[in-house]
Amino acid sequence: MAHIVGFTNVEDKGQEGMELAREKDLAGQPGRRRVIQDRLGRYVEGLGVIHPPKDGADLQLSIDSKVQFLAFNEIKDAVEKHHAKAAGAVVLDAQTGEILALANWPTYNPNSRAHLSGEQLRNRVLTDTFEPGSTIKPFTISTALEKGLVQPNTSMPIGKSYVVGKKAITDTHPYGVLTVAEVIQKSSNIGTAKMAMQLQPQDMWEMFQAVGLGQAPNIGFPGAVAGRLRPYKNWVPMDQAIMSFGYGLSASLFQMARAYTIFARDGELVPATIYKSNAVPKGTRVLSAKTAIQMREMLETVTQAGGTATKAQTMGYRVGGKTGTAHKVEGKGYSGNKYRGFFVGMAPMSAPRIIVAVMVDEPSAGGHYGGEVAAPAFSNIVAGTLRSMNILPDSAVKQMVDKDLQVAPVGAAHKVSLSR
C-alpha cells in the first residue's frame, strides 16, 4: 500500500501518495483562543475560544486490501520468476469505476526511509508511460468495425510483409489469410495496419482520444501522467500504420485499464475513482453496443486455443483480453533485447465485472511476450478477485465446491481508510 497511502514528514504533512493529495482534508485545522500572558510569555488566564479546532476528515478509498495484497504478490512473483526490472498491476471495477488495486514493484517501507530511491517511490502504474504495443489493436479494429469497413468474419490476405511508405511491417509468424477476429486472436500487425490504412487519421485519433489517451486521468492522485498522442494532422502514413498496433504513442498502465472499460460496459467509458463509491456512474458512449460485444467475443478467443494468451485462462471463469509486447526505447531507437510485456483483460465474459491490467518491465528469463510473462499473473489476480467478490463462475469447467466455505464479499470492512 506504500505507493497509494504515501507518508508524512516529521511535521505530519503529506509528502507522497494520498497523504500528499488530500493533505488539506486530512490535516484538519488548529483552533484559536484568546489568553492573557505575563511578560515571560506564560499563560495567566484564558478569555475564551475564538475558533474551536477541527479534526481532519476521514478518507475512505476504493482500494480493497485483499485484492491489493493479491495483485502485489502476483507482480512480485512475476518479477522474481522472469528476472524482471519492475512490474505493475491495476484492478478496476468495471461497473462502478472503483480502483480496487494499484500495485507496484519495487516498493518501499514508509517507516524506513533512510535509503529511498526514485525507483522505489514511483507509482509506476500512474506515472510511467510506455508504448502499449498490441494492447491498442482492439481500439483500431473497433474503429474499423464501427465505420462498417469490416466485419468479424471478413477475410484478409496477410502475407509476409506489408509496405507502407519505405518501411515494411511484419508479423512474428507468417500468416496466409486471416479473418478480422483471427487478426485479434493471432495479434497480426499486418492485418491491423491494413485496416488502419482504410481509416481516416482523424477517425483513429478520435477513438484514442475518446478512451482517455493523451489526457491525464482525473482521479486526484499526484503524478498521474497524460502520455503522448500527437495531433492527427501531423501524421504521415507510416505514423498511422505503427500507431494502429501500439508504437508512436504512449500511455500509462492505468490509462490502458480504464480504456478497456468500453468493451466491458457495452461501449461506454466509465469514469474511474480511487474513492469508495456505492453509485453506478454514468458512462460516456464511445462505441455502439454491437461493436463492443463483437470485440468482447474476439478478445475471449485470445485466451483460447490458438490465441496468444492461453496462460490467461482462469479456472471457473471465462476471460478475455489482449497481449502486448513492445521493444523499449533506448537512445534514438529501440533496444533489440529489452521489452515490456503486458496483458489487459476482463472477466467474467458473460457479464464483465473487473478489468485487470498487468505489465512486466524487462523480463530476462522465461520469455518476454505478454502472453508468457503477464498473462499468468492476470489469471491469478482474476481468480482471487472474483472469488472475493462472490462472483459466480461462468465457465463450463466443473469444480468441487465446499458448501461450508464462506467467502467474504468486497465491502467496507476491506476498504482502505486514512485519517490523522
N, C-alpha and C positions, 0 to 999 in steps of 0.2 A: 504493500500500500504506500510505500515511501513516495513514489512519483506522483501519487494522487493527493495525499494529505499534505505532503511537504513538511516544513518545520518553521519554528520561530527562532529569533535571536535571543540574546540574554535579556533584552528589554521586552520580550514577549511579542515582538512584531513579526508578522509573517514574512518569510524570505523565499519560499518556494511553494508550488502547488496551490491547493485551495486555501491554505493558510495565508498565502500572499493575495490570491484573487479576491477573497472575501474578508480581508483584514479589517475593513471598516465595520462590517457587521459583527464579526466575531469578537472584536476588541471591546465593544461597549463604550460607554462614556463616563469619565470621572465626575463625581459630584462637586459642588461648591458650597461652602458655608462661611458665614461672617463670624470673625473671632476678634478678641482683644488680646494683643501681645504686649509683653513687657519689653524693656529696652534690650534684653538679651535674646529676644525672639521666642520666648516661651509663651505658650498659650495660657492666658489667665482666665478668660471667660468666653463661652460660646454664646453668640447672639442669634442663632437660628440658621437653618439651612436655606440657601438660596436656590440651589438646584440639587435634587437627590441624585445619587449615582445610578447609572443604568447598566444592567448586566448585558454582556454580549449575547447575540441571538444564537440559538441552537440551529445547526445546519444539517439537514439530512440528505445524503447523497443517494443516487440511484444504484451506486455500486453494491453488488451483492457479495458479501465477504466469502461465501462458499465458492461462487463462480470465479471470483478474483484469485482465490487460492489455487483452484484447479487450473486456470489459464496460466498463472505464473509458473506452476510446477511443470506444465507441459512444455512451455518455451525453454525453461531451464534445461529440461531433459533433451530437447532438440539441439540446443547449443552444445551440450556435452557429447551427445551421440555423433553429431556431424562436425565436431571441432569448429564451430562457427564463431564469428566475432560477436554477434549480438542477435537478438530476436525480439519480436513483439507480438501481441495478440489483442484484438478488440472483440468484445461480445456486445451486440445490440439487441434490445427487444424490438422486433420489427413492428409490433402493434402499438406500443406506447412511445417508442423512440428513446427509451431509457438506456443509458450506458450501464451494462451490468458488470463489465470488466475492462480495464485498461492495464495490461501487463507488459512489463519491460524487463529485459535482461541485457547488460548488467544492471544491478541495482545497488542500493546502499543502505546503511543503518542510520536513520536520522539521529540516533542517540550517540553515535560515534562519528564525528565529522572532521576529525583531525587531518585525515589524508584524502579528502574527497577530490574527485576529478570531474571535469566536464562530461567525460564519457559516462560516469555513473549517474550524474544528475539529470541528464537529458531524458525527457519523457518522449522517447523516440516515436511512439505511435502518433503523436501530435506535432512534434517539432521537426522530424526528419522527413524530407521528401525524396522521392525516387521515381524513376521511370517505371510505370506499373506493368509493362510487358503485356502478356496476353490476357491479363485480367480486364483490360479495356475492350477486348474484342466484342463482348456481348452488347456494348453500347453502340459500337459501329454497326453491327449487324442488325440490331433492333431498329436503328435509323433506316436502314435499307428495307426492312420489313414494313416499317410504318409508312414509308413512301410508296409501297406497293411495287418495288423493283424486283423483289424476290419473294419466294415462299419457302417454308422449311424444307419442302421436298424438291426444290429447284436444283437441278444437277448443274455442276460447273466443271469444266476442264481445268485441271490444276497444273499438270506438267512439272518439269524440274525447276523452272525459274520463271519469274515474271519481271520484265524490264520496264522500269519507269524512269524516264529521262535517260541518264547514262549509267544507272545502277540496277543491279539485278536483285530481286527479292527471292529468297529461297526458304524451304521448309526443312525441319530436322530430318524428315523422312520423305522420300518421293511418293507422290500420290498421282493416280491417273485421273479419275473423275470422282468428285465428292458432292453430296448434297449440301445445302446450307446447314442443315443440322449436323452433318458429319464434319463440316468446317469447324464448328464449335467443339465437337467431341474430340477431333484429332488435333485441334488447335493449329489450323493451317494459316500461316502468314499470307501465302499467295491468295488463297480463297478470300480472306478478309480484305486484303488490299484491292482485289478485283471488284469487290462490292463497294468499297470506299470510293474508288475512282468513278463509279456511276453516280455518286452523290455530289452535290454542290458543296464546296468547302464550308459555306455558311451553315449547311444542314448539320454537318458533323460538329462544328464549333458550338452551335446552339444546343445540341444534345449534351456535349461535355460540360458546357456552362450550366445547363439546367439541372444537372445532378450534383453541382457544387464544386466542380474542378475549377481551379484558378481563383477561388474565394476562401478566405479564412473561415473555418467553422465558428458559428456564433454559439458557443457553449459556455462562455465565461471562464475559460481556462487560460492561464498565461502561457504564451509561447506558441499557441496553435497557429500554424502557417497556412498560406494560401496555395502554395505550389506554383506551377508555371503553366499557363495556357496562352500561347501567343495569339494575337488577333488574326482571324482567318484571311484578312486582306493581304497579309504578309506571307501567306503560304505559297510555296511552289508545289508542283505535282508530287515531288518526292516527299515533301513535308506531310502532305495529306496521306500518302501511302504508308509511311512509317508510323504516323500518329495513330492510324487505324488499328495497329497491333502493339501500341504502347511505348513507342520511342518518340523523342522530340517534345514530350510534355512531362510534367512531374506532379505527384500528389503524395499526400501522407497516407499511411495505412488506415487511419480513421476516416479520411475522405472516401477511400475506396469502399470501406464497410458501409458507410451511410449511402453511397451511391447505389449499392445493391438493394436497398430497400424498395426501389421501384419495381424490381422483379418479385419481391415478396409481397408487396402491397398492391398488386394488380395495376401497376403503372403510376402509383403515387409516391412521391419523395416525402418521407416523414421527417419533421424537424427533430433533431437529436437533443437530448438534455442529460446533464450529469446530476440533476436534482431529482429526488423522488417525486413521481407523478402518478396519480390514480386515474387521470383522464386520458381518453384516447384522442391524440391530437389530429387536427385536420391536415391532411397531406396536400401537396401540390401536384396536380396532374402533369406528368411528363410524357407518358406513353398511353396508348389505348390499352384497356384490359386484355383485349385479344392478343396484342403483340407481347405484352408482359407474360401472359400464360404460355404462349408459344415458346418464348425464350426460357421460361422456367422448365418446360419439358425438355428443351435441348440441354440445359445445364445439368439436369439429372443424368443424362446419358454420359456426361464427362466422368462420372463416378462408377459407371457400369463397365462391363467387359468391353474392351476396345477403346475405352476413354483414357485420358491422360492422368486420371486421379482415382484409380481403383482403391488406393490406400485410404481414401477419404470415406469409404463405406463405413457405416455405423450400425452395430448390432441393434436390430429392432426398429430402426428409423430410416426412412427414405431421405437421402440428402442430395444436394446438387450444388454446383459451383464451378469455378474456373481456376485453373492453374495459371501461374505466371512465372517466367524465368527471364531475368534481364541481366545483361552484362553491366558491370559497374563502370561509371565514368572514371577515367584515370588520365590526368593530364589533359591533352586536347582531343583525346579519343576514348576508346573503350578498352578495358582490360581484357586480355584473352583468357584469363583463368580466375577471375573474381566475379561472383554472381550474387544476386539476391533471388531467393525462391519464395513464391507466395502461393497462398490459396485463399480465395474469398468465396464463401458459400452460405447456404441457408438450410434450415431443417425445422420441422419435418415437411417434406414437399407436398403432402396432402393439404396442409394448411400452415404455411411458414410462420414460425413464431420468433426465431432468432436468426441473426446474421453473425457469422464468425469469420474474422479475417486473421490470417497468420502470416508473418514474414520472418524469414531466416536469412541473416546477412553473412555473406562469405562462408558458406559451408565448404569444408575442405575434405570431408570423409563421408563415404556412403552416398555419393551422388550430390547433384546440385540443382536438379529440376524441382519445381514447386510440388509436383506430384510425389516426389520422393522425400523431401525434407519438411514441407509444411503440411501436406495432406494428413499424415498420421496424427499430428498434434490437433488439427481441426477435428478429426474423428473423435478423439478422446474428450476434447472440450465439449463438443456437441452432445455426446452421450451423457456426460456428467451433468451438464446444464439442463437438458430436457428432463432428466430424471428428477433433479432437484426442484424443477418447476411443476412436477406431476403431469407432464405432457404424455398422453398415452402413445405407445408405439403404433406406427402406421405401416410397418414393413410386414411382408408375408413370412418373415423368419419366425419360427416358433421358439419361444423362450420359456424356461421354467420360471414361474413367479411364486415367490413366497408370500402368501396372503397375510402373514403376520408382520411383514416388513412395512413399516410406516415411513414414508419419505416426506420430509418437511418441505412445503412449498416455499417459493421465493416470497418473502414478506418483510414486514417492518423489522422483525426480530433479527433478520440477517443483513439489514441495510447498515451502511457506514454513516455514523454521525460525528459531527465536530462541534465542540463547544469549548469556551475558555472561561 
